[in-house]
Amino acid sequence: MIMEQRKFIVLMIYDIVDNKMRNKMVKCLEQYGVRVQKSAFEALLDRKQYQRMLGESSAIINEETDSLRVYILDDIIDVYTLGIGERKETDCIVL
């Protein structure tokens, strides 16, 4: 019996100066999650997906001019969305 891999909510936030590299980052992160704001993505990933996403996205940024912040959210997650935007599948998830 194969046990289901544990998944984590991952929040990726970037600030990229170059338009071409910013578009590459968007395409990369769209493979893993959903865009929740202009430069923020949420994803529900297992460890392998997380490591692959981190490797691909970190190769895109210029460490001298850009930034990428990745948060792994664990246990009980309660996301409150105020203002414009749709409620996401990842809102109010208990892991």
C-alpha positions in Angstrom: 0.0 0.0 0.0 1.4 3.4 -1.0 0.9 6.1 1.6 -0.3 9.4 0.3 2.5 12.0 0.4 2.0 14.8 2.9 1.3 18.1 1.2 2.0 21.6 2.4 0.6 24.9 1.4 3.4 27.0 -0.1 3.3 30.7 -0.6 5.7 32.2 -3.2 6.3 35.9 -3.4 8.7 37.5 -5.9 10.0 40.9 -6.9 11.7 40.8 -10.2 13.1 43.8 -12.1 13.4 42.4 -15.6 10.1 41.9 -17.5 11.4 38.9 -19.4 12.5 37.1 -16.2 9.3 38.1 -14.4 7.3 36.5 -17.2 9.5 33.3 -16.9 8.8 33.2 -13.2 5.0 33.5 -13.7 5.1 30.6 -16.2 7.2 28.6 -13.8 4.9 29.1 -10.8 1.7 28.6 -12.8 2.8 25.0 -13.2 2.6 24.5 -9.4 0.0 26.8 -8.0 -2.5 29.6 -8.5 -1.8 33.3 -8.7 -3.4 35.1 -5.8 -2.0 38.5 -6.3 0.3 40.1 -9.0 3.5 38.7 -7.6 2.2 36.0 -5.2 1.3 32.4 -5.8 -0.2 29.7 -3.6 0.3 26.0 -4.1 -0.4 22.7 -2.4 2.8 20.6 -2.9 4.4 17.5 -1.7 8.1 17.5 -0.9 9.3 16.5 -4.4 7.1 19.1 -6.1 8.3 21.7 -3.6 12.0 20.9 -4.3 11.4 20.9 -8.1 9.6 24.3 -7.9 12.3 25.8 -5.7 15.1 24.6 -8.1 13.3 26.0 -11.2 12.3 29.3 -9.6 15.6 30.0 -7.9 17.4 29.6 -11.3 15.3 32.4 -12.8 16.1 35.2 -10.3 19.1 37.5 -10.4 20.2 37.4 -6.7 21.7 40.9 -7.0 18.5 42.7 -8.2 15.5 40.3 -7.5 14.0 38.5 -4.6 12.0 35.4 -4.1 10.4 34.5 -0.7 8.9 31.1 -0.2 6.8 30.2 2.9 5.9 26.7 3.8 2.6 26.7 5.8 2.0 23.7 8.1 -0.7 22.3 10.4 -4.0 24.3 10.5 -4.1 27.0 7.9 -6.8 29.6 7.9 -6.6 32.1 5.0 -8.7 35.3 5.1 -9.3 37.0 1.8 -10.5 40.6 2.0 -11.3 42.8 -1.0 -11.2 41.8 -4.6 -10.3 38.3 -5.7 -11.9 34.9 -5.7 -11.8 32.6 -2.7 -9.2 29.9 -3.5 -9.3 26.2 -3.0 -6.5 26.5 -0.5 -8.5 28.8 1.8 -9.3 27.3 5.2 -7.5 23.9 4.9 -6.7 21.6 7.7 -3.7 19.4 6.9 
